[in-house]
Amino acid sequence: MRDYPWELASATGVGSHPGEDALLAMKTVFDELSLPYLPELPARGVGADMIGRTAALLVELPVEVQPTGWRFSDRPGRDFKRARDHLIRDLDMLEEVSQGYTGPLKVQICGPWTLAGAIELRYGDKVLADPGAVRDLVDSLAEGLAVHLADVRKRVPGAELVVQVDEPGLPGVLAGTVPTASGFGRLAAVEAVVAADRLGRVLAAADFPIVHCCAPRVPFQVLGTAGARGISLDAKLLRREDEDRLGEAIEAGTAFFFGVVPGVDTRLPALDVVARPAKELWRRLGFRPDSLARQVVLTPACGLAGASPAYAKAALIRCREAARVLREDPESE
């Protein structure tokens, strides 16, 4: 069986947390999870959002905020600096909280195709509209990610890094449904082979890359071709027609991060309900039950930015407890 960085019966979060207390979020993930991660707190404003946080990693491609969103600029300005400051403060806190830690640690970035569909060029169209600009973005992101990971390794020398690349926009890129900057048209669909190649250049900067896609119609074949060693998704969005692709990926050793707990405040499901989607899928596809708790990691369905701090913590704990069910009784109903 393929080796994975995390221990048997692990749980983790997708990335985002509510509120503005980064230290509290950091302590929560290290206290409650065997696969902790670097939390993101978009409520802090410009630069703490998914796009701005990752844009702060880009090399020689500074960004700024315009009324329509993030746009490339001629030189680093206030918005770029604010995004960098958020990230550096979070890394300082990570270094403080993780003193003496050894084990897996997950960090998240926005993927190149979701970035390309969100950031505008200097003249106003989206990066996705210009294949040359997409190549430049991919190269810049891959280089920036490598620098970022080197910094994290220096701060947490005992960590084995898992890199989550968030690509909620990838299905739309492949389907040609991403709107133009004006909103009146749609940008041309990107061929699957091109999408896999560009994504793969970014994934190659990580030792253990996984791709998170919480949208319907996860492109399993593209992610596998790109080199993803794990796929993170919302279990409720899986369709029976996805199961052939899922089975091929599982057989190839791909890890799956199944989102099984709502990401916003609600009554949390019972443990057996949380664990059921993974157990039933494994049984239907005919895989050995003893591989389930190794190859599957349980998570909330998506980020927790829209939840309360108390619920966010409770949701992570419920995922952790349900993951133990996979180990202790993988064949039960």
GIZIDA-V66479 format. One record per residue. N is the residue number from 1. RES is the residue in one small letter. SS is DSSP state (2 for helix, 1 for strand, 0 for the rest). OMEGA is omega as a letter, one per 30 degrees, with the letter a starting at -180 (none if undefined). D_LAST is the distance of its C-alpha to the last C-alpha in Angstrom with 2 decimals. Layout:
BEGIN
N/RES/SS/OMEGA/D_LAST ; N/RES/SS/OMEGA/D_LAST
END
This chain:
BEGIN
1/m/0/a/24.71 ; 2/r/0/l/26.44 ; 3/d/0/l/27.32 ; 4/y/0/a/26.29 ; 5/p/0/a/28.23 ; 6/w/0/l/25.39 ; 7/e/0/l/23.69 ; 8/l/0/l/20.17 ; 9/a/0/a/17.55 ; 10/s/0/l/20.08 ; 11/a/1/l/20.39 ; 12/t/0/l/23.51 ; 13/g/0/l/25.18 ; 14/v/0/l/26.67 ; 15/g/0/a/30.20 ; 16/s/1/l/31.85 ; 17/h/0/l/32.17 ; 18/p/0/l/33.95 ; 19/g/0/a/37.46 ; 20/e/0/a/40.21 ; 21/d/0/a/39.57 ; 22/a/2/a/38.72 ; 23/l/2/l/39.07 ; 24/l/2/l/36.49 ; 25/a/2/a/33.98 ; 26/m/2/l/34.81 ; 27/k/2/l/34.35 ; 28/t/2/a/30.99 ; 29/v/2/l/29.49 ; 30/f/2/l/31.05 ; 31/d/2/a/30.08 ; 32/e/2/a/26.41 ; 33/l/0/l/25.29 ; 34/s/0/l/25.43 ; 35/l/0/a/26.25 ; 36/p/1/a/28.95 ; 37/y/1/l/30.93 ; 38/l/0/a/34.23 ; 39/p/0/l/33.65 ; 40/e/1/a/35.53 ; 41/l/0/a/37.06 ; 42/p/2/l/38.43 ; 43/a/2/l/39.71 ; 44/r/2/l/42.61 ; 45/g/0/a/44.13 ; 46/v/0/l/45.85 ; 47/g/0/l/44.84 ; 48/a/0/l/41.57 ; 49/d/0/a/39.79 ; 50/m/2/a/37.83 ; 51/i/2/a/40.81 ; 52/g/2/a/43.50 ; 53/r/2/l/41.71 ; 54/t/2/l/41.35 ; 55/a/2/l/44.79 ; 56/a/0/l/46.20 ; 57/l/0/a/45.26 ; 58/l/0/a/47.24 ; 59/v/0/l/50.34 ; 60/e/0/l/53.58 ; 61/l/0/a/51.86 ; 62/p/0/a/52.37 ; 63/v/1/l/50.89 ; 64/e/1/l/51.84 ; 65/v/1/l/50.57 ; 66/q/1/l/52.26 ; 67/p/0/a/51.67 ; 68/t/0/a/49.41 ; 69/g/1/a/47.36 ; 70/w/1/a/47.66 ; 71/r/1/l/50.53 ; 72/f/1/a/52.19 ; 73/s/0/a/55.46 ; 74/d/0/a/58.58 ; 75/r/0/l/58.05 ; 76/p/0/l/55.60 ; 77/g/0/a/56.06 ; 78/r/2/a/54.72 ; 79/d/2/l/51.27 ; 80/f/2/l/50.68 ; 81/k/2/l/51.92 ; 82/r/2/l/49.67 ; 83/a/2/l/46.59 ; 84/r/2/a/47.74 ; 85/d/2/l/48.44 ; 86/h/2/a/44.93 ; 87/l/2/a/43.47 ; 88/i/2/l/45.94 ; 89/r/2/l/45.33 ; 90/d/2/l/41.58 ; 91/l/2/l/42.19 ; 92/d/2/l/44.56 ; 93/m/2/l/41.93 ; 94/l/2/l/39.35 ; 95/e/2/a/41.90 ; 96/e/2/a/42.51 ; 97/v/2/a/38.91 ; 98/s/0/a/37.82 ; 99/q/0/l/40.65 ; 100/g/0/a/39.65 ; 101/y/0/l/36.21 ; 102/t/0/a/34.97 ; 103/g/1/a/31.81 ; 104/p/1/l/30.32 ; 105/l/1/a/31.71 ; 106/k/1/l/30.96 ; 107/v/1/a/33.75 ; 108/q/1/l/33.66 ; 109/i/1/l/36.32 ; 110/c/1/a/36.69 ; 111/g/0/a/36.76 ; 112/p/2/a/40.00 ; 113/w/2/l/39.16 ; 114/t/2/l/37.99 ; 115/l/2/a/41.13 ; 116/a/2/l/43.30 ; 117/g/0/a/42.14 ; 118/a/0/a/42.85 ; 119/i/0/l/46.04 ; 120/e/1/l/49.37 ; 121/l/0/a/52.33 ; 122/r/0/a/55.61 ; 123/y/0/l/56.93 ; 124/g/0/l/53.96 ; 125/d/0/a/51.76 ; 126/k/1/l/48.28 ; 127/v/2/a/47.94 ; 128/l/2/a/45.68 ; 129/a/2/a/48.76 ; 130/d/0/a/50.64 ; 131/p/2/l/49.29 ; 132/g/2/l/51.78 ; 133/a/2/l/50.61 ; 134/v/2/l/46.99 ; 135/r/2/l/48.10 ; 136/d/2/l/49.95 ; 137/l/2/a/46.98 ; 138/v/2/a/44.68 ; 139/d/2/a/47.26 ; 140/s/2/a/47.84 ; 141/l/2/l/44.17 ; 142/a/2/l/43.55 ; 143/e/2/l/46.57 ; 144/g/2/l/45.68 ; 145/l/2/l/42.12 ; 146/a/2/l/43.56 ; 147/v/2/l/45.93 ; 148/h/2/a/43.24 ; 149/l/2/l/40.98 ; 150/a/2/l/44.02 ; 151/d/2/l/44.66 ; 152/v/2/l/41.12 ; 153/r/2/l/41.33 ; 154/k/2/a/44.65 ; 155/r/2/a/43.36 ; 156/v/0/a/40.15 ; 157/p/0/l/41.23 ; 158/g/0/a/38.20 ; 159/a/1/l/35.76 ; 160/e/1/a/34.03 ; 161/l/1/l/33.97 ; 162/v/1/a/31.23 ; 163/v/1/l/32.85 ; 164/q/1/l/30.96 ; 165/v/1/a/33.01 ; 166/d/1/a/32.25 ; 167/e/0/l/32.84 ; 168/p/0/a/31.73 ; 169/g/0/a/34.94 ; 170/l/2/l/34.52 ; 171/p/2/l/33.04 ; 172/g/2/l/36.04 ; 173/v/2/a/38.43 ; 174/l/2/a/37.27 ; 175/a/2/a/37.40 ; 176/g/0/a/40.79 ; 177/t/0/l/39.80 ; 178/v/0/a/41.07 ; 179/p/1/l/44.03 ; 180/t/0/a/47.46 ; 181/a/0/a/49.05 ; 182/s/0/a/50.86 ; 183/g/0/a/47.73 ; 184/f/0/a/49.57 ; 185/g/0/l/48.26 ; 186/r/1/l/45.43 ; 187/l/0/a/45.67 ; 188/a/0/l/45.46 ; 189/a/0/l/42.18 ; 190/v/0/l/41.91 ; 191/e/0/a/41.28 ; 192/a/2/a/38.04 ; 193/v/2/l/40.04 ; 194/v/2/l/42.07 ; 195/a/2/a/39.09 ; 196/a/2/a/37.44 ; 197/d/2/a/40.76 ; 198/r/2/l/41.52 ; 199/l/2/a/38.07 ; 200/g/2/l/38.17 ; 201/r/2/l/41.43 ; 202/v/2/a/39.84 ; 203/l/2/a/36.70 ; 204/a/0/l/39.10 ; 205/a/0/a/40.36 ; 206/a/0/l/37.08 ; 207/d/0/l/35.77 ; 208/f/0/a/32.09 ; 209/p/1/l/31.94 ; 210/i/1/l/28.94 ; 211/v/1/l/29.32 ; 212/h/1/l/27.77 ; 213/c/0/a/27.79 ; 214/c/0/l/26.19 ; 215/a/0/l/27.90 ; 216/p/0/l/26.59 ; 217/r/0/l/27.30 ; 218/v/0/a/26.93 ; 219/p/0/a/29.47 ; 220/f/2/a/27.44 ; 221/q/2/l/30.34 ; 222/v/2/a/32.90 ; 223/l/2/l/30.94 ; 224/g/2/l/30.46 ; 225/t/2/a/34.14 ; 226/a/2/l/35.17 ; 227/g/0/l/33.63 ; 228/a/0/l/30.61 ; 229/r/0/l/28.55 ; 230/g/1/l/25.75 ; 231/i/1/l/24.77 ; 232/s/1/a/23.71 ; 233/l/1/l/22.49 ; 234/d/1/a/20.90 ; 235/a/2/a/17.39 ; 236/k/2/a/18.08 ; 237/l/2/l/21.09 ; 238/l/0/l/19.52 ; 239/r/0/l/20.42 ; 240/r/2/a/19.37 ; 241/e/2/l/22.91 ; 242/d/2/a/22.32 ; 243/e/2/l/19.84 ; 244/d/2/l/22.67 ; 245/r/2/l/24.26 ; 246/l/2/a/21.09 ; 247/g/2/l/20.51 ; 248/e/2/a/24.17 ; 249/a/2/l/24.05 ; 250/i/2/a/21.05 ; 251/e/2/l/22.82 ; 252/a/0/l/25.98 ; 253/g/0/l/24.47 ; 254/t/0/l/24.35 ; 255/a/1/l/22.34 ; 256/f/1/l/20.34 ; 257/f/1/a/20.54 ; 258/f/1/l/17.93 ; 259/g/1/a/19.13 ; 260/v/1/l/16.30 ; 261/v/1/l/18.41 ; 262/p/0/a/21.42 ; 263/g/0/l/24.75 ; 264/v/0/a/26.71 ; 265/d/0/l/26.75 ; 266/t/0/l/24.18 ; 267/r/0/a/21.75 ; 268/l/0/l/19.11 ; 269/p/0/l/15.46 ; 270/a/0/a/13.22 ; 271/l/2/a/11.77 ; 272/d/2/l/8.07 ; 273/v/2/l/9.73 ; 274/v/2/a/11.94 ; 275/a/2/a/9.72 ; 276/r/2/a/7.48 ; 277/p/2/a/10.55 ; 278/a/2/a/11.21 ; 279/k/2/a/8.00 ; 280/e/2/l/8.07 ; 281/l/2/a/11.80 ; 282/w/2/a/11.93 ; 283/r/2/a/10.14 ; 284/r/2/a/12.40 ; 285/l/2/l/15.35 ; 286/g/0/l/15.00 ; 287/f/0/a/15.56 ; 288/r/0/a/15.30 ; 289/p/2/a/12.37 ; 290/d/2/l/15.18 ; 291/s/2/a/16.85 ; 292/l/2/a/14.23 ; 293/a/2/l/15.43 ; 294/r/2/a/18.97 ; 295/q/2/a/19.20 ; 296/v/1/l/17.28 ; 297/v/1/a/18.81 ; 298/l/1/a/17.50 ; 299/t/1/l/20.24 ; 300/p/1/a/21.29 ; 301/a/0/l/21.63 ; 302/c/0/l/25.35 ; 303/g/0/a/28.17 ; 304/l/0/a/28.55 ; 305/a/0/a/32.23 ; 306/g/0/a/31.74 ; 307/a/0/l/29.94 ; 308/s/0/l/31.60 ; 309/p/2/a/31.90 ; 310/a/2/l/29.88 ; 311/y/2/a/26.97 ; 312/a/2/l/27.22 ; 313/k/2/a/26.88 ; 314/a/2/l/23.98 ; 315/a/2/l/22.10 ; 316/l/2/l/22.67 ; 317/i/2/l/21.57 ; 318/r/2/l/18.26 ; 319/c/2/l/17.72 ; 320/r/2/a/18.82 ; 321/e/2/a/16.50 ; 322/a/2/l/13.37 ; 323/a/2/l/14.70 ; 324/r/2/l/14.71 ; 325/v/2/l/10.97 ; 326/l/2/a/10.95 ; 327/r/2/a/13.51 ; 328/e/2/a/12.54 ; 329/d/0/a/9.01 ; 330/p/0/a/8.61 ; 331/e/0/a/6.61 ; 332/s/0/l/3.78 ; 333/e/0/none/0.00
END
